Amino acid sequence: MKRMIFLLLILFIATSLGALELRVQSINPNQVTIVWDVAPSATSYEIFVNNRYQGAVSNRLYTITDLTSHTEYTVLVRAKIGSTRIDEGEGSFTTSGWEGRYQWINETKKNNRGRAVALDYRVEYTRGQYTIWGLYEGLWHKIFPLVEPLQVGIEYEANGTQAHEVAYRLNAHIFNTSAINPKHWKVLEQRISDHEMILRMETRVGALRYTTFSRYYFTLDRWGNPVIEFTTVEEGISNWAVFSSPNPGEEGVFIARAIR
């Protein structure tokens, strides 16, 4: 009799697997929160993403982080009593993207002689890659990637008329706090990932050369809204000549928030 009851219990567990229904509570470019129905008597829930173990929780909600935008993932949630699996459910989702409009507003009166009152960005996603456009003098100019891969290391005139030369000049004008205007510039390094864009540039005035490091970083603020964190610094003693965000709480970083 005991053997029969044990076999019936195993049969019940086996036929009930797969009944756990998963739902997406919130979805973002780099993280997703999923929920599911309570499995009676379950003491823990194990989470797997693309067959890789993520962790275990005792409640019915889990946030999956460090994801890539515009990417499909498969999630398996396994309900357990102790070490025994009693139910499970599987589902898939596709993360959203960082594309859209972003804006930084200067909340102070420190605006580099009126140049940095606001920063407007437009992020586009094409063929698996992001581009950033800046709004200057009423027109959109591509500021990242600033040049094509084969153009890295090539020197350009600061007063040139090519699209990337104009974009460089208008963008640099906002952050240059000195009276020195560069004559030539070139991109030394240009790197891009799903959530980070890095640009190292060299500007030249006669025999003087200055190297600038800029970084665009896509992330979520504490309310879960997309933002671009932009920083630019001079790699040397001339860092004082680069304008930083004066807004309280931003610690020199320009935090441009998504606008609808």
C-alpha angles and dihedrals in degrees: 000000000000090000091053093050090049092051091049090051092051090048091051092051093048095050093046095055113111094033094107107106117212124206133185112238097181134356130200136165093265106022142030131196117212131189133190141184119275115263107220113253093001113151097188143006123218118209125209125184116197087346092305119122113244104175144280131270135184096217129062100253131079135173116213111207139185093047129155119243121249090018131129118229133185118219128197121191116193120195116210141184103209104312095337120102111225104168143355142185135197133202142155136224139177120226120235125240141251095237119123142075123314131184138190117200122199108234094188140059092247101099106143095258093318096308098109106047093124139353120214123194134181118198120202130187117209130163093348097310136097126229127190123214125193126209111231126166091348096306133097116240126185108243100169125072083023095186137014118265092256090054095060108115095022115122119231135189117257090223095046123134102221115114095253092045091054092046091051093049096048093045095045091049090067096055103035107101096175131083090239115106117199119237099198137015141180138185112248098181135006120183131173135185134165093282107012136062121187128191128183115187138179122213124192134204108178107303093344118099128189128190121210127194118204129181133190112194125186115210144133125265122228090276093054096254121138117254138173115225109203125189132172126182138171111242096224144027093315095071088115088070094065119086116233130192110282094193115123113254095017095091093214095313119121105228109197112191128210113260126196 
